[in-house]
Structures are given as C-alpha cells and as structure tokens.
Amino acid sequence: MSNTKKWVIAALDVKPTVDTMTDVVATIHWRKNATEVVDDKTYTASMYGACSIALPEAESFIAFESLTEAEVIAWVEATLDIAAIDSALDMQLDNQKNPPIISKKAPWITE
C-alpha cells in the first residue's frame, strides 16, 4: 500500500539585511512526514532538518512577505536528496509494520 508524504516548513532563518534586501532567507528548517494506513491502523514517520540556501541576487529576490510555501519547498527540494529522504521515511514505516527486532520476556519469567 502506498503512503502519503507532506512537507512542513517549521521556520525560516533570515539575514536582516543583505545589500538593499531585507529579511533574506538563509536557512530553512523543514520536516517531511509520511503516513500510511493498513487495516485501519495508522503508521507515521518523520524526518527533520535544516538546509542553507544561496543568497539571491537583487533581481531574483522575493520579499519575505511575498514568499509562498510552494516556493520555499522548491528551494528545499533543490538542495536535498529527496529520494534518500523518501526512502528513509519508507523504511521507518516498514519497520513499524514489520519490526526487524522485537523484545520478549525470557521464557522462565512467569510474572
């Protein structure tokens, strides 16, 4: 069964001024969540990180107030190995559904 993945932008670190630009995004704190429902049971996985982005040229600068979630997610995706992140999330979900190691009481313990 397939799972659903979603980006969450947790915070944006900005440089107050760069040349004539103000509130210039320098670091993006991100989270990517994955959810899968199997037989009415919901499994969730998450990864969190931060990525630095190159400072823009004045011609391509987008004012902080005009940023959209889609633009910021595109910046994140341009700097990260998305396939590796998605693979790690898939593995987290798989390990929840089929734990590779389980803990059991020793057979001589009866309490």
N, CA, C and O atoms as a printed pandas DataFrame, in Angstrom:
     atom_number atom_name residue_name chain_id  residue_number  x_coord  y_coord  z_coord
0              1         N          MET        A               1    0.859   -1.180    0.000
1              2        CA          MET        A               1    0.000    0.000    0.000
2              3         C          MET        A               1    0.901    1.239    0.000
3              4         O          MET        A               1    1.984    1.224    0.585
4              5         N          SER        A               2    0.467    2.264   -0.631
5              6        CA          SER        A               2    1.293    3.476   -0.716
6              7         C          SER        A               2    1.056    4.378    0.492
7              8         O          SER        A               2    0.056    4.269    1.201
8              9         N          ASN        A               3    2.005    5.256    0.689
9             10        CA          ASN        A               3    1.883    6.190    1.797
10            11         C          ASN        A               3    1.807    7.617    1.255
11            12         O          ASN        A               3    2.068    7.875    0.080
12            13         N          THR        A               4    1.445    8.521    2.141
13            14        CA          THR        A               4    1.316    9.926    1.796
14            15         C          THR        A               4    2.440   10.695    2.472
15            16         O          THR        A               4    2.693   10.528    3.665
16            17         N          LYS        A               5    3.112   11.538    1.698
17            18        CA          LYS        A               5    4.201   12.345    2.254
18            19         C          LYS        A               5    3.853   13.825    2.122
19            20         O          LYS        A               5    3.226   14.251    1.152
20            21         N          LYS        A               6    4.277   14.595    3.125
21            22        CA          LYS        A               6    3.964   16.034    3.124
22            23         C          LYS        A               6    5.112   16.813    3.751
23            24         O          LYS        A               6    5.637   16.440    4.800
24            25         N          TRP        A               7    5.488   17.899    3.089
25            26        CA          TRP        A               7    6.487   18.825    3.623
26            27         C          TRP        A               7    5.836   19.759    4.626
27            28         O          TRP        A               7    4.680   20.152    4.464
28            29         N          VAL        A               8    6.586   20.111    5.664
29            30        CA          VAL        A               8    6.178   21.136    6.625
30            31         C          VAL        A               8    7.389   22.062    6.788
31            32         O          VAL        A               8    8.486   21.600    7.104
32            33         N          ILE        A               9    7.196   23.332    6.579
33            34        CA          ILE        A               9    8.265   24.303    6.807
34            35         C          ILE        A               9    8.096   24.814    8.234
35            36         O          ILE        A               9    7.112   25.480    8.554
36            37         N          ALA        A              10    9.067   24.492    9.083
37            38        CA          ALA        A              10    8.956   24.812   10.508
38            39         C          ALA        A              10    9.386   26.241   10.824
39            40         O          ALA        A              10    8.774   26.909   11.658
40            41         N          ALA        A              11   10.438   26.706   10.157
41            42        CA          ALA        A              11   10.937   28.057   10.428
42            43         C          ALA        A              11   11.861   28.495    9.295
43            44         O          ALA        A              11   12.416   27.677    8.561
44            45         N          LEU        A              12   12.004   29.803    9.181
45            46        CA          LEU        A              12   12.917   30.392    8.205
46            47         C          LEU        A              12   13.869   31.322    8.958
47            48         O          LEU        A              12   13.436   32.259    9.629
48            49         N          ASP        A              13   15.164   31.050    8.840
49            50        CA          ASP        A              13   16.156   31.957    9.408
50            51         C          ASP        A              13   16.507   32.973    8.323
51            52         O          ASP        A              13   16.794   32.605    7.184
52            53         N          VAL        A              14   16.481   34.246    8.686
53            54        CA          VAL        A              14   16.744   35.294    7.698
54            55         C          VAL        A              14   17.901   36.180    8.132
55            56         O          VAL        A              14   18.171   36.351    9.321
56            57         N          LYS        A              15   18.574   36.736    7.139
57            58        CA          LYS        A              15   19.559   37.785    7.391
58            59         C          LYS        A              15   18.774   39.089    7.337
59            60         O          LYS        A              15   18.071   39.345    6.360
60            61         N          PRO        A              16   18.883   39.917    8.374
61            62        CA          PRO        A              16   18.082   41.148    8.403
62            63         C          PRO        A              16   18.292   42.029    7.173
63            64         O          PRO        A              16   17.332   42.574    6.630
64            65         N          THR        A              17   19.544   42.171    6.732
65            66        CA          THR        A              17   19.802   42.958    5.521
66            67         C          THR        A              17   20.971   42.354    4.755
67            68         O          THR        A              17   21.960   41.904    5.333
68            69         N          VAL        A              18   20.823   42.358    3.453
69            70        CA          VAL        A              18   21.897   41.979    2.529
70            71         C          VAL        A              18   21.817   42.993    1.394
71            72         O          VAL        A              18   20.853   43.014    0.628
72            73         N          ASP        A              19   22.825   43.814    1.302
73            74        CA          ASP        A              19   22.809   44.922    0.331
74            75         C          ASP        A              19   21.532   45.734    0.536
75            76         O          ASP        A              19   21.331   46.309    1.606
76            77         N          THR        A              20   20.671   45.786   -0.473
77            78        CA          THR        A              20   19.431   46.567   -0.346
78            79         C          THR        A              20   18.231   45.695    0.021
79            80         O          THR        A              20   17.109   46.191    0.121
80            81         N          MET        A              21   18.466   44.394    0.221
81            82        CA          MET        A              21   17.367   43.459    0.505
82            83         C          MET        A              21   17.215   43.288    2.018
83            84         O          MET        A              21   18.195   43.330    2.762
84            85         N          THR        A              22   15.972   43.095    2.457
85            86        CA          THR        A              22   15.720   42.868    3.880
86            87         C          THR        A              22   15.049   41.507    4.078
87            88         O          THR        A              22   14.341   41.010    3.202
88            89         N          ASP        A              23   15.292   40.923    5.249
89            90        CA          ASP        A              23   14.723   39.617    5.608
90            91         C          ASP        A              23   14.991   38.575    4.516
91            92         O          ASP        A              23   14.068   38.010    3.930
92            93         N          VAL        A              24   16.271   38.341    4.265
93            94        CA          VAL        A              24   16.703   37.429    3.210
94            95         C          VAL        A              24   16.834   36.025    3.811
95            96         O          VAL        A              24   17.611   35.819    4.743
96            97         N          VAL        A              25   16.082   35.072    3.283
97            98        CA          VAL        A              25   16.111   33.705    3.807
98            99         C          VAL        A              25   17.486   33.095    3.574
99           100         O          VAL        A              25   18.009   33.102    2.459
100          101         N          ALA        A              26   18.061   32.564    4.657
101          102        CA          ALA        A              26   19.376   31.924    4.578
102          103         C          ALA        A              26   19.301   30.438    4.937
103          104         O          ALA        A              26   20.036   29.623    4.378
104          105         N          THR        A              27   18.408   30.087    5.874
105          106        CA          THR        A              27   18.265   28.702    6.312
106          107         C          THR        A              27   16.785   28.357    6.430
107          108         O          THR        A              27   15.982   29.139    6.937
108          109         N          ILE        A              28   16.453   27.173    5.951
109          110        CA          ILE        A              28   15.072   26.681    6.020
110          111         C          ILE        A              28   15.054   25.447    6.918
111          112         O          ILE        A              28   15.785   24.486    6.679
112          113         N          HIS        A              29   14.227   25.480    7.935
113          114        CA          HIS        A              29   14.035   24.331    8.821
114          115         C          HIS        A              29   12.807   23.582    8.308
115          116         O          HIS        A              29   11.709   24.134    8.237
116          117         N          TRP        A              30   13.012   22.328    7.957
117          118        CA          TRP        A              30   11.961   21.557    7.308
118          119         C          TRP        A              30   11.673   20.260    8.052
119          120         O          TRP        A              30   12.482   19.775    8.843
120          121         N          ARG        A              31   10.517   19.726    7.776
121          122        CA          ARG        A              31   10.121   18.406    8.242
122          123         C          ARG        A              31    9.385   17.751    7.073
123          124         O          ARG        A              31    8.644   18.408    6.342
124          125         N          LYS        A              32    9.600   16.456    6.911
125          126        CA          LYS        A              32    8.807   15.714    5.938
126          127         C          LYS        A              32    8.154   14.558    6.679
127          128         O          LYS        A              32    8.830   13.739    7.303
128          129         N          ASN        A              33    6.835   14.507    6.601
129          130        CA          ASN        A              33    6.057   13.491    7.299
130          131         C          ASN        A              33    5.523   12.481    6.295
131          132         O          ASN        A              33    5.230   12.820    5.149
132          133         N          ALA        A              34    5.403   11.237    6.744
133          134        CA          ALA        A              34    4.798   10.189    5.926
134          135         C          ALA        A              34    3.755    9.477    6.772
135          136         O          ALA        A              34    3.950    9.253    7.967
136          137         N          THR        A              35    2.650    9.127    6.137
137          138        CA          THR        A              35    1.563    8.426    6.810
138          139         C          THR        A              35    1.087    7.292    5.924
139          140         O          THR        A              35    0.970    7.441    4.707
140          141         N          GLU        A              36    0.814    6.160    6.549
141          142        CA          GLU        A              36    0.263    5.025    5.810
142          143         C          GLU        A              36   -0.769    4.331    6.687
143          144         O          GLU        A              36   -0.532    4.102    7.873
144          145         N          VAL        A              37   -1.903    4.002    6.105
145          146        CA          VAL        A              37   -2.956    3.294    6.826
146          147         C          VAL        A              37   -3.027    1.874    6.275
147          148         O          VAL        A              37   -3.184    1.665    5.072
148          149         N          VAL        A              38   -2.908    0.892    7.189
149          150        CA          VAL        A              38   -3.001   -0.519    6.813
150          151         C          VAL        A              38   -3.973   -1.183    7.780
151          152         O          VAL        A              38   -3.768   -1.168    8.994
152          153         N          ASP        A              39   -5.023   -1.760    7.231
153          154        CA          ASP        A              39   -6.027   -2.451    8.058
154          155         C          ASP        A              39   -6.487   -1.590    9.229
155          156         O          ASP        A              39   -6.508   -2.047   10.372
156          157         N          ASP        A              40   -6.848   -0.369    8.948
157          158        CA          ASP        A              40   -7.353    0.585    9.945
158          159         C          ASP        A              40   -6.324    1.003   10.993
159          160         O          ASP        A              40   -6.690    1.628   11.989
160          161         N          LYS        A              41   -5.055    0.677   10.796
161          162        CA          LYS        A              41   -4.003    1.122   11.699
162          163         C          LYS        A              41   -3.156    2.150   10.959
163          164         O          LYS        A              41   -2.745    1.928    9.820
164          165         N          THR        A              42   -2.896    3.291   11.626
165          166        CA          THR        A              42   -2.132    4.376   11.004
166          167         C          THR        A              42   -0.687    4.342   11.490
167          168         O          THR        A              42   -0.415    4.310   12.690
168          169         N          TYR        A              43    0.226    4.352   10.531
169          170        CA          TYR        A              43    1.658    4.407   10.820
170          171         C          TYR        A              43    2.169    5.773   10.375
171          172         O          TYR        A              43    1.761    6.287    9.333
172          173         N          THR        A              44    3.063    6.357   11.170
173          174        CA          THR        A              44    3.606    7.666   10.822
174          175         C          THR        A              44    5.128    7.654   10.937
175          176         O          THR        A              44    5.703    6.939   11.758
176          177         N          ALA        A              45    5.754    8.456   10.101
177          178        CA          ALA        A              45    7.207    8.618   10.123
178          179         C          ALA        A              45    7.499   10.084    9.857
179          180         O          ALA        A              45    6.688   10.796    9.266
180          181         N          SER        A              46    8.675   10.527   10.303
181          182        CA          SER        A              46    9.019   11.929   10.123
182          183         C          SER        A              46   10.526   12.099   10.074
183          184         O          SER        A              46   11.268   11.377   10.740
184          185         N          MET        A              47   10.965   13.052    9.288
185          186        CA          MET        A              47   12.363   13.469    9.261
186          187         C          MET        A              47   12.392   14.978    9.385
187          188         O          MET        A              47   11.508   15.672    8.882
188          189         N          TYR        A              48   13.424   15.485   10.067
189          190        CA          TYR        A              48   13.554   16.918   10.289
190          191         C          TYR        A              48   14.975   17.327    9.949
191          192         O          TYR        A              48   15.926   16.585   10.195
192          193         N          GLY        A              49   15.103   18.500    9.388
193          194        CA          GLY        A              49   16.435   19.002    9.094
194          195         C          GLY        A              49   16.396   20.486    8.784
195          196         O          GLY        A              49   15.351   21.133    8.860
196          197         N          ALA        A              50   17.546   20.999    8.438
197          198        CA          ALA        A              50   17.671   22.400    8.043
198          199         C          ALA        A              50   18.625   22.448    6.865
199          200         O          ALA        A              50   19.584   21.680    6.798
200          201         N          CYS        A              51   18.360   23.342    5.949
201          202        CA          CYS        A              51   19.258   23.493    4.809
202          203         C          CYS        A              51   19.518   24.979    4.567
203          204         O          CYS        A              51   18.633   25.826    4.689
204          205         N          SER        A              52   20.745   25.244    4.226
205          206        CA          SER        A              52   21.132   26.613    3.865
206          207         C          SER        A              52   20.884   26.796    2.383
207          208         O          SER        A              52   21.057   25.874    1.586
208          209         N          ILE        A              53   20.480   27.985    2.033
209          210        CA          ILE        A              53   20.290   28.268    0.612
210          211         C          ILE        A              53   21.162   29.464    0.230
211          212         O          ILE        A              53   21.513   30.301    1.062
212          213         N          ALA        A              54   21.489   29.510   -1.033
213          214        CA          ALA        A              54   22.330   30.602   -1.526
214          215         C          ALA        A              54   21.567   31.927   -1.433
215          216         O          ALA        A              54   20.353   31.977   -1.629
216          217         N          LEU        A              55   22.292   32.974   -1.136
217          218        CA          LEU        A              55   21.661   34.293   -1.102
218          219         C          LEU        A              55   21.302   34.708   -2.514
219          220         O          LEU        A              55   22.076   34.481   -3.444
220          221         N          PRO        A              56   20.141   35.311   -2.685
221          222        CA          PRO        A              56   19.700   35.673   -4.030
222          223         C          PRO        A              56   20.397   36.927   -4.551
223          224         O          PRO        A              56   20.941   37.731   -3.794
224          225         N          GLU        A              57   20.358   37.055   -5.843
225          226        CA          GLU        A              57   20.750   38.317   -6.470
226          227         C          GLU        A              57   19.564   39.271   -6.310
227          228         O          GLU        A              57   18.424   38.827   -6.177
228          229         N          ALA        A              58   19.824   40.543   -6.324
229          230        CA          ALA        A              58   18.750   41.531   -6.136
230          231         C          ALA        A              58   17.628   41.346   -7.158
231          232         O          ALA        A              58   16.457   41.549   -6.840
232          233         N          GLU        A              59   17.990   40.959   -8.393
233          234        CA          GLU        A              59   16.970   40.810   -9.457
234          235         C          GLU        A              59   16.007   39.654   -9.187
235          236         O          GLU        A              59   14.852   39.699   -9.609
236          237         N          SER        A              60   16.477   38.623   -8.490
237          238        CA          SER        A              60   15.624   37.447   -8.256
238          239         C          SER        A              60   15.072   37.394   -6.832
239          240         O          SER        A              60   14.409   36.426   -6.459
240          241         N          PHE        A              61   15.341   38.423   -6.042
241          242        CA          PHE        A              61   14.904   38.445   -4.650
242          243         C          PHE        A              61   13.387   38.491   -4.551
243          244         O          PHE        A              61   12.727   39.242   -5.269
244          245         N          ILE        A              62   12.843   37.677   -3.652
245          246        CA          ILE        A              62   11.412   37.695   -3.352
246          247         C          ILE        A              62   11.266   38.207   -1.928
247          248         O          ILE        A              62   11.842   37.643   -0.997
248          249         N          ALA        A              63   10.505   39.263   -1.761
249          250        CA          ALA        A              63   10.295   39.843   -0.430
250          251         C          ALA        A              63    9.714   38.786    0.501
251          252         O          ALA        A              63    8.876   37.976    0.106
252          253         N          PHE        A              64   10.179   38.813    1.743
253          254        CA          PHE        A              64    9.758   37.817    2.719
254          255         C          PHE        A              64    8.235   37.687    2.775
255          256         O          PHE        A              64    7.704   36.577    2.797
256          257         N          GLU        A              65    7.551   38.802    2.799
257          258        CA          GLU        A              65    6.079   38.802    2.900
258          259         C          GLU        A              65    5.415   38.182    1.682
259          260         O          GLU        A              65    4.246   37.801    1.748
260          261         N          SER        A              66    6.136   38.074    0.571
261          262        CA          SER        A              66    5.565   37.539   -0.663
262          263         C          SER        A              66    5.903   36.071   -0.888
263          264         O          SER        A              66    5.440   35.476   -1.861
264          265         N          LEU        A              67    6.702   35.478   -0.008
265          266        CA          LEU        A              67    7.060   34.068   -0.172
266          267         C          LEU        A              67    5.828   33.184   -0.054
267          268         O          LEU        A              67    4.905   33.472    0.708
268          269         N          THR        A              68    5.831   32.108   -0.821
269          270        CA          THR        A              68    4.768   31.119   -0.702
270          271         C          THR        A              68    5.379   29.807   -0.212
271          272         O          THR        A              68    6.580   29.571   -0.353
272          273         N          GLU        A              69    4.545   28.978    0.352
273          274        CA          GLU        A              69    5.004   27.679    0.813
274          275         C          GLU        A              69    5.590   26.886   -0.354
275          276         O          GLU        A              69    6.627   26.239   -0.201
276          277         N          ALA        A              70    4.947   26.929   -1.502
277          278        CA          ALA        A              70    5.421   26.188   -2.667
278          279         C          ALA        A              70    6.825   26.629   -3.092
279          280         O          ALA        A              70    7.655   25.793   -3.446
280          281         N          GLU        A              71    7.094   27.947   -3.059
281          282        CA          GLU        A              71    8.432   28.441   -3.424
282          283         C          GLU        A              71    9.486   27.948   -2.442
283          284         O          GLU        A              71   10.564   27.516   -2.850
284          285         N          VAL        A              72    9.182   28.009   -1.164
285          286        CA          VAL        A              72   10.155   27.595   -0.157
286          287         C          VAL        A              72   10.387   26.086   -0.237
287          288         O          VAL        A              72   11.526   25.636   -0.111
288          289         N          ILE        A              73    9.342   25.306   -0.442
289          290        CA          ILE        A              73    9.513   23.859   -0.611
290          291         C          ILE        A              73   10.371   23.568   -1.845
291          292         O          ILE        A              73   11.198   22.657   -1.813
292          293         N          ALA        A              74   10.192   24.311   -2.909
293          294        CA          ALA        A              74   11.025   24.127   -4.111
294          295         C          ALA        A              74   12.491   24.398   -3.791
295          296         O          ALA        A              74   13.365   23.691   -4.292
296          297         N          TRP        A              75   12.780   25.402   -2.970
297          298        CA          TRP        A              75   14.162   25.682   -2.564
298          299         C          TRP        A              75   14.724   24.509   -1.771
299          300         O          TRP        A              75   15.867   24.100   -1.977
300          301         N          VAL        A              76   13.912   23.969   -0.862
301          302        CA          VAL        A              76   14.346   22.819   -0.056
302          303         C          VAL        A              76   14.650   21.637   -0.972
303          304         O          VAL        A              76   15.706   21.012   -0.868
304          305         N          GLU        A              77   13.717   21.341   -1.864
305          306        CA          GLU        A              77   13.887   20.191   -2.752
306          307         C          GLU        A              77   15.094   20.338   -3.668
307          308         O          GLU        A              77   15.681   19.340   -4.084
308          309         N          ALA        A              78   15.467   21.568   -3.985
309          310        CA          ALA        A              78   16.629   21.796   -4.854
310          311         C          ALA        A              78   17.947   21.537   -4.132
311          312         O          ALA        A              78   18.980   21.348   -4.773
312          313         N          THR        A              79   17.914   21.527   -2.795
313          314        CA          THR        A              79   19.165   21.367   -2.042
314          315         C          THR        A              79   19.331   19.981   -1.422
315          316         O          THR        A              79   20.429   19.638   -0.984
316          317         N          LEU        A              80   18.278   19.185   -1.375
317          318        CA          LEU        A              80   18.321   17.905   -0.665
318          319         C          LEU        A              80   18.211   16.717   -1.613
319          320         O          LEU        A              80   17.782   16.858   -2.758
320          321         N          ASP        A              81   18.604   15.545   -1.119
321          322        CA          ASP        A              81   18.434   14.287   -1.844
322          323         C          ASP        A              81   17.050   13.740   -1.478
323          324         O          ASP        A              81   16.903   12.983   -0.518
324          325         N          ILE        A              82   16.054   14.130   -2.247
325          326        CA          ILE        A              82   14.661   13.784   -1.943
326          327         C          ILE        A              82   14.452   12.277   -1.968
327          328         O          ILE        A              82   13.721   11.744   -1.133
328          329         N          ALA        A              83   15.080   11.585   -2.907
329          330        CA          ALA        A              83   14.920   10.126   -2.994
330          331         C          ALA        A              83   15.416    9.461   -1.713
331          332         O          ALA        A              83   14.792    8.516   -1.230
332          333         N          ALA        A              84   16.522    9.935   -1.162
333          334        CA          ALA        A              84   17.061    9.356    0.076
334          335         C          ALA        A              84   16.136    9.635    1.262
335          336         O          ALA        A              84   15.934    8.768    2.112
336          337         N          ILE        A              85   15.581   10.834    1.318
337          338        CA          ILE        A              85   14.653   11.174    2.398
338          339         C          ILE        A              85   13.403   10.304    2.303
339          340         O          ILE        A              85   12.958    9.741    3.304
340          341         N          ASP        A              86   12.837   10.192    1.102
341          342        CA          ASP        A              86   11.642    9.367    0.918
342          343         C          ASP        A              86   11.924    7.903    1.242
343          344         O          ASP        A              86   11.084    7.223    1.832
344          345         N          SER        A              87   13.092    7.421    0.862
345          346        CA          SER        A              87   13.470    6.040    1.158
346          347         C          SER        A              87   13.580    5.819    2.668
347          348         O          SER        A              87   13.133    4.789    3.172
348          349         N          ALA        A              88   14.165    6.766    3.389
349          350        CA          ALA        A              88   14.288    6.659    4.844
350          351         C          ALA        A              88   12.912    6.668    5.511
351          352         O          ALA        A              88   12.678    5.930    6.468
352          353         N          LEU        A              89   12.005    7.502    5.004
353          354        CA          LEU        A              89   10.647    7.526    5.547
354          355         C          LEU        A              89    9.943    6.200    5.289
355          356         O          LEU        A              89    9.263    5.671    6.168
356          357         N          ASP        A              90   10.106    5.665    4.083
357          358        CA          ASP        A              90    9.508    4.368    3.749
358          359         C          ASP        A              90   10.045    3.275    4.677
359          360         O          ASP        A              90    9.295    2.402    5.113
360          361         N          MET        A              91   11.340    3.328    4.974
361          362        CA          MET        A              91   11.945    2.330    5.856
362          363         C          MET        A              91   11.390    2.458    7.273
363          364         O          MET        A              91   11.126    1.450    7.928
364          365         N          GLN        A              92   11.211    3.689    7.750
365          366        CA          GLN        A              92   10.621    3.877    9.080
366          367         C          GLN        A              92    9.239    3.239    9.147
367          368         O          GLN        A              92    8.906    2.552   10.113
368          369         N          LEU        A              93    8.433    3.477    8.101
369          370        CA          LEU        A              93    7.088    2.898    8.075
370          371         C          LEU        A              93    7.158    1.378    8.007
371          372         O          LEU        A              93    6.422    0.696    8.722
372          373         N          ASP        A              94    8.028    0.836    7.161
373          374        CA          ASP        A              94    8.171   -0.615    7.037
374          375         C          ASP        A              94    8.591   -1.243    8.357
375          376         O          ASP        A              94    8.095   -2.308    8.727
376          377         N          ASN        A              95    9.515   -0.579    9.076
377          378        CA          ASN        A              95    9.972   -1.114   10.358
378          379         C          ASN        A              95    8.880   -1.087   11.424
379          380         O          ASN        A              95    8.889   -1.904   12.345
380          381         N          GLN        A              96    7.946   -0.155   11.301
381          382        CA          GLN        A              96    6.817   -0.142   12.235
382          383         C          GLN        A              96    5.849   -1.275   11.917
383          384         O          GLN        A              96    5.323   -1.926   12.819
384          385         N          LYS        A              97    5.620   -1.503   10.628
385          386        CA          LYS        A              97    4.679   -2.556   10.214
386          387         C          LYS        A              97    5.267   -3.947   10.433
387          388         O          LYS        A              97    4.551   -4.883   10.787
388          389         N          ASN        A              98    6.571   -4.075   10.220
389          390        CA          ASN        A              98    7.270   -5.362   10.345
390          391         C          ASN        A              98    8.562   -5.139   11.117
391          392         O          ASN        A              98    9.635   -5.057   10.518
392          393         N          PRO        A              99    8.471   -5.039   12.452
393          394        CA          PRO        A              99    9.660   -4.714   13.251
394          395         C          PRO        A              99   10.792   -5.724   13.007
395          396         O          PRO        A              99   10.567   -6.933   13.057
396          397         N          PRO        A             100   12.002   -5.228   12.744
397          398        CA          PRO        A             100   13.123   -6.130   12.499
398          399         C          PRO        A             100   13.605   -6.810   13.783
399          400         O          PRO        A             100   14.232   -7.868   13.728
400          401         N          ILE        A             101   13.314   -6.209   14.929
401          402        CA          ILE        A             101   13.669   -6.775   16.229
402          403         C          ILE        A             101   12.499   -6.502   17.171
403          404         O          ILE        A             101   11.948   -5.402   17.197
404          405         N          ILE        A             102   12.134   -7.518   17.938
405          406        CA          ILE        A             102   11.094   -7.328   18.943
406          407         C          ILE        A             102   11.649   -7.761   20.295
407          408         O          ILE        A             102   12.561   -8.584   20.358
408          409         N          SER        A             103   11.112   -7.220   21.353
409          410        CA          SER        A             103   11.555   -7.535   22.706
410          411         C          SER        A             103   10.558   -8.510   23.329
411          412         O          SER        A             103    9.349   -8.277   23.314
412          413         N          LYS        A             104   11.088   -9.607   23.877
413          414        CA          LYS        A             104   10.238  -10.610   24.518
414          415         C          LYS        A             104   10.793  -10.927   25.901
415          416         O          LYS        A             104   11.997  -10.835   26.137
416          417         N          LYS        A             105    9.908  -11.296   26.797
417          418        CA          LYS        A             105   10.343  -11.738   28.120
418          419         C          LYS        A             105   11.046  -13.090   27.976
419          420         O          LYS        A             105   10.726  -13.894   27.101
420          421         N          ALA        A             106   12.009  -13.307   28.861
421          422        CA          ALA        A             106   12.677  -14.601   28.891
422          423         C          ALA        A             106   11.659  -15.675   29.242
423          424         O          ALA        A             106   10.755  -15.414   30.036
424          425         N          PRO        A             107   11.775  -16.876   28.678
425          426        CA          PRO        A             107   10.736  -17.901   28.879
426          427         C          PRO        A             107   10.597  -18.358   30.325
427          428         O          PRO        A             107    9.544  -18.892   30.673
428          429         N          TRP        A             108   11.576  -18.183   31.173
429          430        CA          TRP        A             108   11.486  -18.600   32.569
430          431         C          TRP        A             108   10.816  -17.572   33.476
431          432         O          TRP        A             108   10.571  -17.843   34.652
432          433         N          ILE        A             109   10.515  -16.372   32.922
433          434        CA          ILE        A             109    9.837  -15.346   33.725
434          435         C          ILE        A             109    8.335  -15.558   33.579
435          436         O          ILE        A             109    7.793  -15.517   32.475
436          437         N          THR        A             110    7.688  -15.781   34.688
437          438        CA          THR        A             110    6.246  -16.073   34.649
438          439         C          THR        A             110    5.384  -14.941   35.158
439          440         O          THR        A             110    4.163  -14.989   35.010
440          441         N          GLU        A             111    5.977  -13.930   35.750
441          442        CA          GLU        A             111    5.200  -12.810   36.294
442          443         C          GLU        A             111    4.876  -11.807   35.235
443          444         O          GLU        A             111    4.227  -10.800   35.516
